[in-house]
Amino acid sequence: RATGGESRSNASERSRTRTHAMSITLEHRGKIPANASFGALSDFSGVSADSTDDRSAEEVTAAKEAVLEAEHAPFVQAILDGSLPTSVVVAAMGDAAEEVRDAALSVARAAVSGDAASGKSADLLAALASAVDGEAGVASATRGKDLARGAVVALYGHLAVTSLPADELAAREEALRRVLNALGSLGDDGCFVASRAAALLVDAVPEERILSMVNEFNTKALAAEGDANARRAAAASVAGLLKGLGGDSVNSTGVTSATTAALSNKKDADARAGALALYAHCCLTAGRPFEPSAVTLAPVVFTMRGDSNADVRHGAETAIAAVVKALPVTAMKLLAPALTAALEHKAWQSKVSALGVCGDLATRVPGYFMRTLPEIFPAFLETVFDTHPKVTAVAEAVMAPICRCVKNAEILGMLPLVMRAIRSPQSETEECLDRLMETTFVNSMDAPSLAVILPVIMRGLRERAMDIKKKAAVTCGNICALVDDVRDLTPFIPALEPELVKCEEHTHPDLRECASKAKESLLKGLGANGSENEKKAGADFVSAALERGKASLVGADALTISYAAALGGWVIEMAPLRMPPSILANDVKLELQALLAAPKGADASARDAWEEALVAAAQTAVLEYKGLDESALVSDEQKDYIVDLQGIILAFAGRVLLQRTNFSLERGKVYGIVGQNGTGKTTLLNRVAAKDIAGFPADVSVYYIQHEILSEKQETIVDFMVANVPEGVTKETVINTLKEVGFDDVKMAATIQSLSGGWRMKLAIARAMLWDAEVLLLDEPT
């Protein structure tokens, strides 16, 4: 019997791997037929969450809006007459799309709290209690049914909170216990929805009793031998109760420490499975107070997809999906250690799971996921050449979305060639290096872009042929020179420097010279004493600021403070350079407040001091990171920048012409570009005219005058201009504009051939004025 069970588990494991490799957190959506009227949902045809969805985003939005338009009275009547399971609103609660499910539960809550339920609250609560009790002990047949049942439990909890008087503690405690009992017959999906109802009812029970319940359920979750349902119900109960307790209860109750210990219990698979259930439900239900522990434990959780026990592997799958879904996008970079650990793990299941997460995040939140690339890309490259066919297949599938995360326009333009060089380094490396040397770079290189391109350079440095080594060394030096923030180079120095040192020892003098220059460019991020650049990371400033306010943050958990500093620092580093300090400080403050809540028993004075300490820490960290004083927080200076680009790069044919240059154009201003021949003045104007610089506003109109106007036609200047200006510009306007640049009646009656070079340039300027461009570019106009 055990052997047969393991075989079924393995088959299920293989099925789950195929299903979730690329979409571990994405919802499967069903199709809703087009319908002329959804007003009362009489013809609503939702599809269960068990079905594959081929609806477009517009169709999903239409389905959600249809649910939101549902009439309340029929739903209220369905509750009272016992036909709730067949209600279209309940069907929508089990829809494939999360936004449709959320809309259905929102409508249901509004219905039982609105006019349609006036005077019926007691009957509705009794009917819902009967519906919840009637399903107790019966497992959900499908995921869609499970989601719908969980939503009904959540609806019951909502009505109990809103309809039962605050002083009816016994009735409210009975409602809490009914919710907790219902969790025993729900799957993970249903529990994720229903357990939040428990949080709403926690205040009805004395805190010491709630703490006792937490301890009881925590023990059950970690000690339920072979009973996955009992583990799940206990874990969901713990998460719901912790959500209700709030504050630092995830740590003060011992749940986090118990989960940590059980995850490392190599001898007890049931304990590991229970810990994973606790982890998953705390991630999605307990809220952000659990986030520091969730991220800290993530490397262990991600590698447990390769556990020898099938229940543990399944629990890890659920836990990974939960943490990825629960984390705010600002915290995605902090998952990099977990992804790297799984990609480097010996078990193929761990690698496939991590690759699936990478592909999903790269598709959904590329701007945030790309910040993990410097850490995870080396491990990802190893999976491309893994010996297990499933690993290489998934790595190949996710390579494109992962590489497309980078924002350097020039690298994106040659991405197919870069990926070919990664897949087939022996045959494609030299061509890729040639392309890199020929490319005109006008955008800076950041750490994610470096992570994608440097493996190709590394391969070139390791080639035996001197010509390829030299190309790689030259390219390395040029690419490093394009880096805006020298700290972006730091992660790559340990791998690149030894290869460049070897090239410096080569017998060919040209290669030695190129390697020395490249090494100098690479090491510019280090101080004179060989230590890392003295400029601190944002997390250091937030940590120092929180340390100064520790007198007001008494009782704050050390792990939470450390994590809050890391996340706040990352928010600072991710912010646009010109973001006003007051706005950035507010963003940092919001992250700190979400993670560092004042103790539940603190009085008003202590809470005020706590909040003031967080505000001060956020402001201080931002000001010190940027090197500003407090006046920057109240500066009201507003400049009308039509173009405002920071740290642009201009490189052409292997030469860096501009490096880490700010390019800002204020409306109404006139600017001159001065430089010797060959320094890139015309190249810059060409790139601006083409808007071929990352971040250049697409809606800004640009007109470029490159040389004086030439024409072979025998026509007057006025006639020529009328034929070469935008439609709608009158002849009178043309004449007035020509007069503005110095043309008189005699000149306007002449032909273009009769004009000198200077007057032809004035004519070109007049034509540009008539196009009314927001940015006018002139190359050598005098």
N, C-alpha and C positions, 0 to 999 in steps of 0.2 A: 504494500500500500504506500509506503514512504517513497519507494522508487518511482511508482506511477505518478505520485503527486509531484515529485521533482521534475519528471519529464514534462508534465503539463505546465509547470511553472516556467521551465526553460522555453517551452514553445510560446507561452505568453510573453516571456521576456523578449524573445526575438521579434514578436509582433509589435510590442511596445517600442522597441528600438527602431523598427522601420517607420512606425507612425510618428514618433516624436523627434527623430534625429534632427530634422530641420525646423520644427515648430514647437519647441518644448513649452512655450508659453502662449502660443497663438490659439485662438478659439476656432473650433470647427463649426462652420455655419451651414444651416439648412436653407433651402430655397423657398421663398414665399411667392406664389403666383401673383401676377398683376391683378389689381382689383379696383374698380371705380370708386368704391366707397368703403372706408373702414370706420365710419363714424361711430357705430355701435359695436364694431367687431363681429357683426353677425356672420360675415363671410370670411373671417380671419382664418388663414390656413397656415399656421406656424409649423415649423419642422423641428423635431426633437434635437437636442444637443448630441444625440448619437449619430446624426446624419452628417455627411460631408457637405460643406457649404460651398456653393458656387455663385452666391449672390455678390453683386458689386457693392461697394461702399454706399452708393446711392440707394440701392434696394434695402440695405440694412437700416439706413436712416429712415426710409419710408416706413419700414415695419415698426421701428421704434415710435415714430410719430403717430402711427395708426393706434398703437397701444395707448399712448398718452391721451388720445381722443376718446377712449372708451368711456361709456356712460357708467356712472357709479351705481345707480339703483339696481340694474340687473345683477351686478356682482354681489351686492349686499343681500339680495334675495336668494342668490345661489348658496350663500353661507347659511342662511336661515332654513332653507328647505332641504339641505343635505345634498345638493347637486354640485357642491364645490369642485370635486375632482373633474367634472366635465366642463367647468367654466373655461371660456377662451382666455381669460386673464391668467388662470392657473396654467393653462397650456403655454402661454407666453413666458411664464416663470421658468419653464424648462426649455426655452428656445436655445438655439445653437449660439446666438450672439449675446455676449454679455450685456451690451447696451440695451437690447430688447428685454432681457431678464430684469435689469435694473429698473427699466421703465414700468414693467408689469408690477413689480413690488411697490414702486412709488405710487402707482395708481391704486393698488389695493389698500395701502396705508391711508391715502386720501379718502378713499371710499368709506372705510370703517370709522373715520374721524370727521367726516363731513356731514352735509345736510341730509344725504340719503340714509344715514345711520342715526339720525336724531331720535332720541328716546329708545333706541334699540341696543345700546351698548352692552347691557347685561346679557341679553339674548345672544348677541353676536359673540361675546366672549365665551359663553357656555357652548355655543355651536362650534366655535373654533377649538375649544378644549376637547370636545368630543371627537372632532376630526383628528386632532393630534394624538389623542389616546387610542383611537381606532387603528392607527398605523403602527403603534408601538409593537416592537418585536417582529415586525415584518420587514424584511430587507427590500430595498428598492430594486426593481427588475432591470432598470436602465439608468444611464446617467441623466437623461432628461427628466425621468420621474424623480430621481434623487434630488435634483436641483429644485424641482417644483415643490416637493415635500419639505425641503429645507426652508423654502420661502414661506410656506404656510406656517411653519413653526415660528419663523421670524415675525410674521404678521400677528400671530397670537401674542408673542412677547410685546410687540408694539402696542397692541390694544390693551393688554394688561397694565402696562405702564401708564397709558393715557386715560384709562377709564377707572381703574381702581384708586380710591382715595389714598393719599399718602399715609394716613394713619391706620389703614387696614393691612397691618404688617403680615398677619397670618395668611391672608389671601394672596398677597404679593409673593410671600415665600413659597406658597403652594404653586404659584405660576412659575417661579424660578425652577423648582424641582421638576415640574412637568416638562419644561424646556430641556433640562439636563437629561431627563429620562428619555426624551425623544431622540437625543443624539445617538443612542445605542442602536437604532435601526436605520441610521443614515450612513451613506458612504462619505468619503472625504469631501466631495463637492457639496453635498447637502449640509454637512457639518460646518463647512466654511461659511455658508449663508446663515445657518440657524444659530450658531454659537454666539453671535454678536447680540442676539436677543437676551442671552443670559446676562451680559454686561449691563443691560438697562435695568435689571431687577436686583442687582447686588445690594443696592442701598437699603433694600427692605429687610435685610438680614444683618444681625450684629457682626461686626468685623471679625471678632474672634471665631465665630462660627464659619464665616467664609474662609478664613485662613485654614481652619481645620479641614474644610472641604477641599481646598486646594491641595493640601498635603495628602489627603486620602486619594484623590484622583491622580495626583502625580505618582504615587506609589503604584496604583493600578496600571498606569500607562507603562511603567518600566518593568512590571512584574507579571503581566498577563501572558502566561505561557501558551504560545501557539494560537492565541485568540486575537486576530487582527481587528475584529470589530470592537472588542473591549478596549484594546489599546487606543483605537481611533476615538471612541466615545470619551474615554478618560482624558486624552490629550485635548480634544475640543472643549471639554468642560473646563480644564485648567486654563486654556487660553481665554475663554469667555469670562471666567471669573477674574483673571488678572486684568483684562480690559476694564472690567467694572471697578476694580480696586484702584487702578491708575497709579500715577507716580512711579516710584522705583520698585513696585511690587514684584516684577520679574526677577529682580536680584534679591530683595529682602526676604522673599518667601523660600529661597533656596532652589527654585525651579531651574534657573540657569546653571548652577553648579551641579545639580543632579543630572541634567541633560548632558553637560560636558563630560562628566564621569562615565555615564552610560555609553556615550558614543565611542569611548576608547576601551570598552569592555570586550576584549577579543574572545572571551570564553562564553559569553551569553548573547546569542543572536537575538533572543526576545528583547533583552534590554536595549540592544542597538536599534532594533526596529521601533521600540517604544520611544526611544530618544528622538529618532527621526520624525515620528508622528508629533511629538511635542514641539520639535523645531518647526515643522511645517505649519502647524496650527498657531503657534505663537507668532510666526512671521506674518501671517495674514489676518490674525484676529487680535492679538495682544497689542499690536501697533508699534509705533516707532521706539518706545522704550526697550523693545527687544532687539532693535536693529544693531546696536553695537555688538551684542553677543552673536547675532545672526551672521554678521560679516566676519567676526573673529573665528567662528566655528565653520565657516563655509568651506575652507580647504579640506577639512576632514569629511564634511558632508558630500562634497563633489566626488571625492575619490571612493566613497562607499557605493557608488554605482557598480563598482567591480567587486563587491563583497561576494563571498562564497555562498551566502544564504539568499534564496530567492526573495523572501519577505523583506530582508534588509535592502536588497537592490530595488525592489518596488518602492519601499519607503524613501529611499534616497531620491528616486525619480520624482516622487511627490514633493519632497522637501526642496529639491533644486528648483522645480517650477514655482514653488511658493516664494522662495527668497527672491528669485528674479522678478516675479510679479510685484512683490511687496516693496522692494527698494525704490526710492525716488531716483529719477534719472541722474541727479547730481551725485549720487553715490555709486554709479556704475563702475567707475574706475577702481573703486575699492574692492571690487570682485576679482581684480586681475590675479592676485595670489591664488585664489580658489580655482580659477580657470587654468592657470599654469600648472598647478598641482595635478589636476585631473588630466591635462594633456600629456603630462610626463609620467602618469601612472602606468604601471605594467599591464593593467587589465584593459582590454579593448573596449569594454562597456563604458568605462570612465572616460576614455578618449572620445568615443562617439557622442556621449552625452554632452561633454564640454564643447565639442565642435558644433553640436546642435544649438547650444546656447549662444555661441559666438555668431553663428549664422543668423539666428533670430534677432539678437540685439543689433547686429550690423545692419539688418534690414529695417528694424523699427526705430532705433535711436542712434543712427550712425554718428551724429555729432558728438555724442557722449561716449559711445563705445570706442571710437577711434583713440581715445586717450589711454586705453588699455593696451594698444598695439605694441609700444616699446617693451612692455613686460611679457606679453603672451606670444608675440610673433615668432621668436626663436623656437619655442615649444611647438607652435603651429607648424612651422616648416618641417619639423621632425615627423609629424603625422602625415605629411604629404608623401613621405617615402617609407611609411610604416609597413611592416611585414603582414599585417592583418588586412585582408581585402575590404572589410567593412569600414575600417578606419580610413583607408586611402580614398574610398568611394565618397565618404561624407566630407573629407578634407577637400577633395576636388570640387564637390558641390558648393561648399561655402567659401571657397577661395575668392571668387569674384565679389560677392557682397562685402567680405572683410576688406579686400584691397580697395574697393570703391569708397570706403569710409574716409580716406585721406582727402584733404582739401586743396593740396597743391595742384593748380590747374595743369601745369606742364606734365606732372607725373600721371595725372588722370588721362591726359591725352595720349600717353604711350602705355597705358595700363595693359592692353593685350600683349604687347611685346614683353613687358616686365613679368607678367604671369607666365609667359612661355619660357622666359629665362629661368624662372624659379622651378618650373616643372622639368625643363630639359636644359640644365646648366651647361652640359658639354657642347651642345650645338648652338645655343642661343645667347650665351653670355657676351661674346664679342660684339654681336650686332646691337645688343642692348646698350653696351658701353659706347659704341659709336654714336648711337642716337642721343644718348645723354650729353655727349660732348658737342653735338651739333645743335642742341636745343637752346633757344633763347629763353632764359628764365626771367620772369618779371614778378614772381611771387616767392616769398620766403619759404624755407624748409622748416617744418616743425618736427617734433619727435615722432608722431605717427607716420608722416611721409618718409622720414629717415628709416623707420623700422621696415618699411616695404621695399625701399630701394637699396639699402646697404647690403642685404644678402647677395645681391648681384655683384656688387663691388667686392665683397669678401671673396666670392668665387673667382673673380678676375685676379685678385691679388695672389691667390693660391695656384693659379695656372702655371705651367712650366714655361710656356712661351713668353719671352721677354716683352714682345710688343703688347700682348694682352695685359701683362703686369703693369706696364707703363700707362696704358689707357686707364686701367683701374685706379692707379695712383693719382693720375691727373684728375679723373672724375671724382675721386674721394676728396681731394683738396677743394675742388670747385663746389661740390655739394656742401661740404662743411662750411665754406665761406658764405653760403646762402642762409645759414641758420640765424634766425632772429634772436632767440634767447639761448645763450651759450649753455645754459643748464640742460637744454634738450640733447646736447652731445654726450653728457655724462654716462647714460646707460650703455653707450656703444663703445666707449673707450677701451674697456677690458678686452673686447674681441678684436677691435681694429688695430690698436697700437702694436701688438706683437707682430701682426702681418706686415705692417709698415716698417717696423724695425728690421725684419728679415729682408725686405726690399732695399733698405738702406745699406745692407751688407752685400748686395749683388755686385757682380763684377762689372756691369755696364754703368758708366758714369751718369748717363741720362736718366736711367731708372732711379739711381741713388738720389739724384737731385729732385726728381718728382716726388719720391717717397718722403724726403725731408720736408718739402713744402707742404705735402699733405698732412704729415704728422704735426707740423706747426699749426696748421689750420684746425686740426682735430683737437689739439690740446689747448686751444685758446680759452676753453671753459675752465681751465685750472689756474689757480693762483701761482705766483712766482715760487712759492715754497712747495708746489706740487700737490697741495690740498685742493679740495673742491672749491669752486667759486664761493666767495664769502657771502654772497647774497643768499639769504635764508629762504626756505619754502614758506608758503602762506601758513601752513599748519604750525610752524614754529612761532609765528607772531600771535596766532590765536591761542596757542597753548600758554605762552607767556602772559598774555592779557588775562586769561582765565585764572592763572596762578595768582595774579595780583588781586583778583576779586574773591579769592577762596574764603575769606572771612565771612562773606555773605552767602557762600555756597556750601554751608555746612551740611554734611550728609550726602553730598553728591558722590555717586559711584565713580571710582578711579577709571575703570574701563570706559564708562560713558563719557567722562571728561576727555579722555584721550581720543576717543572716536569722534566726539563733537569737534575737537580741535582739527582733526584730520579733514573732516567734511567741510568745516568752515573755511579752512585754508584752501581747500580745493575750489570752493565757490569763488574765493578771491582770485585765484590764479586763472580760472576759466572766464572771468568777467572781461568784457571789452575794455581796452586801455582807457578810452575816454568816458567810461561810465562814471557819472558823478559819484564822489565818495559817499555822499549821504544815502544814495540809492543802494550802493554796494553794501554799506554797513547795515542797512535794513535787511538785505537779503541774507547776510551772515547771521544777523540777530534772529531771523525767523528759523533758520536751521538750528541754532543753539536752543531756542525756546522749545522747539519740537522734541528735542532730545533730553534736555535738562529741565524737567518739570520740578517745581518746588515741592517739598515733602507735603503729603496730604494733610498732616496735622499742623502745619505752620500757620501762625496767626497772620493778620493782615500786614503788620509791620514787617515781619520776616519775608512775606511774599513780595512786598514792594522792594525790599532790599535785594532780594534774589533777582527780580526782573531788572532792576537798575544795574546790577553787576553784569548781567548778560548784555545789556545795551552798551554799557561802557566797554566791555571786552570786545564787542563787535566793532565799535567805532575806533578804539585804540589800535586793534589789529590792522584795520584797513589803512589808517593814517600812517602807522609805522611802516607797513609794507610799501606804501607809495612814497614815503618820505615827506609827508605833508603835516601841516599843523592844524589845529582845530578850526581855524577860519575856513578851511576847505569844505567843512560840513555845511556851512551856511552861505557859500558863494553862490550868487545868483547870476553870474556872468553867462550870457547866452550868445554864442556866435552862430551865424547862419552859414554853416559849412555845406556847400553843395557837393563837395567830395571830401572825404576824410578817411584816408587809408594810412594804416600804421605798419611800419616795418616792411615796406615793399622791397623787392629784389629785382635787379636787371642784370642778366648775364647772357652773353651771346658768344657762340663759337668757342666755348671753353674759357671765356674771360668774364670775370665779375665786374660789371660797370658801376652798379649801385648796390649798396649792401645795408640792410636794416635802415631804410630811409622812410621818413614820414612824408606823405604826400597829401596836403590839405589845401583846398581851394575855397576861400570864403567868397560868398556872393558879392559881386560889385567890385572886387579887387582885381588889380593887374599885376601879374607876376612875370619875371624874366628868368630864363634858364641860362646860366653862364657856365662855360666849360671849354676846354681845349678840344681840338679836332680829335674825333675817335673816342670821346669819353661817354657817348651814348645819348646825346641830346635828341637827335632825330629819332633814334630807336625808341626812346621814351615817349615822344610825341606820337609815333606810330601806334604804340601799345595803348596809349590813352585814347586815341581816335577810334581804335578798334574795341575799346572797353575790355581789353584782354588782360585785366589785372584782377586778381581775386578780390571780391568785395566791391568792385566799382559799381555804382548804382546803375541799374539797367534803364531806369526812366529818365536819366539825365541826357539831354541832347548835346551832341558834340559836333562841331564843324571844324575841319582841318584845312588850312590854306598852306599848301606845300610850296607853291611857286606862283609867279605872275601868270595871268591869263593870256593864252595864245589863241588866235583864230585866223583862218585863211579866208573867211567870208568877207565880202565887201559890203558891210552893213554898219550902220551907226552904232555907237556905243549904247545908246538908249534901247534900240531895237534888239541888240544882242542880250542886254540885261533882262528885258521883258520876257525873252524866250528861255532864260536860264534861272528863273527864280520860282519859288513855290507858287502853286496855283492859288489864285485869289489876290495876289499882290498887284495893285493897280500901277499903271504907267506913271501916274502922279507920284506915288510912293517911291518908285524907282528913281525918278528925277530928283526928288527931295533928298534921298539917301546919297545919290551921287554928289549933290551939292555939299552934303555934310563932310565928305572926305576931300573936297577941294575942286570938284569939276565945275566949270562954268559952261555957258551955252555953247561956246566955240568947241571946247573939248568934247562935250557930249555929242556934237554933230560929227565928230571925226570918227575914223575907223580905228580898230584896235591896232592894226599894223603901223599906224602913225604914232602910237604912244611909245614912250621910252619904258625901260624896265621898271623904273620907280612908279610911273603912272599905271602900268599894268598891275603892279602889286596893290596900288590904291583901289583899282577896279575890283580886284579879288576880295579886298577887305569890304568894299561896298556890297558885293554879292553875299558875302558871309553874313553881314548885318541884316540883309533881307531874309535870310533863313532863320533869324532870331534864335540862334543856338544859345543854350545856357553856358556852355564852355566853348570859347573860341580859341583855337590853336593856330599860331603863325610861326612858320619855320623861316628864319632869316628874312623878315619883312622889310628891312631897310635897304 
